[in-house]
Amino acid sequence: MSIPEAGKVSKVEEQLAEKPLLPSKESKVGETPYMDGVGTEMVDVYVGPGKALFRLYKSKICARIPYFDKMFNGNFKEASSNVAHLPEDEPEAFDLLAEWANHPIPTKSPRRIRELVTVKDENGEEMDSWDAIGFYGLAEKFCLPELQDIIMDMLIKYHKKKNELPSVDFTKRALEETSEGSLLTDYCTRAMLYVMEEGQQDTWKIEDVADLFQTPDFTKRYLTLQCEEGATDPRQLGKCDFHAHKDGLPCAALPNNKKRIAPESEKADQVKRLRVETPESVER
């Protein structure tokens, strides 16, 4: 677009000059699109043994998380008090969940969470500062497969960047804090098999890994993988191999949210929810 020279009148100005001058029409006063969108009703969620308070917009958290929709809009006492207690959960993990629930555009949630959990160390190197296990456990507890997939993608991407794999302690916590057969524990189990087969005993001590075999879920999965598939770097598997969404449903990690066929690791998916709580079982 060319800029008119000083002193010259543009065509737009000429056309406006031919029209009659009118008094301005003021914008309608009193419109509140933000308030209309989120409402004014709040809920208080007390998290952890220290009862950290999260005061959240009821419309937001209920719209994104069916668990809370059932709790605050159902026939439970939380619906009348707008107060809930989650004593067994960690505030740091719930903080990330609240951020995800309140983000207006779900497809941009991974980027926003990435910004929240990434910090710089003393040397200026990027590192993660978040409890991936606690966050995944919450997503699983509240039946949020999209969020589970986001967390797994973030974790694997970070492990690729730093050339890391789960430690023994990380694996122990994953076994303790997520449900039997969870895809996070599957990732950890594959990692243990891979590092043992690759001769990483100087870094992952055999005696430490041996402690994991006290957990039947780990032992069964480890031996099944060893006999049927062999050792593979889990970071190199397909994106959906550690995703919780069901066969044929859109995948948030794929371009344009395309549908795909579920991998074999997702077929036997029925035991994953054994430890998932419902509002009836939440401690009051």
Secondary structure, 3 states (H helix, E strand, C coil): CCCCCCCCCCHHHHHHHCCCCCCCCCCCCCCCHHHHHHCCCEEEEEECCCCEEEEEEHHHHHHHCHHHHHHHHCCCHHHHHCEEEECCCCHHHHHHHHHHHHCCCHHHHHHHHHHHHEEECCCCCEEECCCHHHHHHHHHHCCCHHHHHHHHHHHHHHHHHHCCCCCHHHHHHHHHHCCCCCHHHHHHHHHHHHHHHCCCCCCCCHHHHHHHCCCHHHHHHHHHHHHHCCCCCHHHCCHHHHCCCCCCCECCCCHHHCECCCCHHHCCCHHHHCCCCCHHHCCC
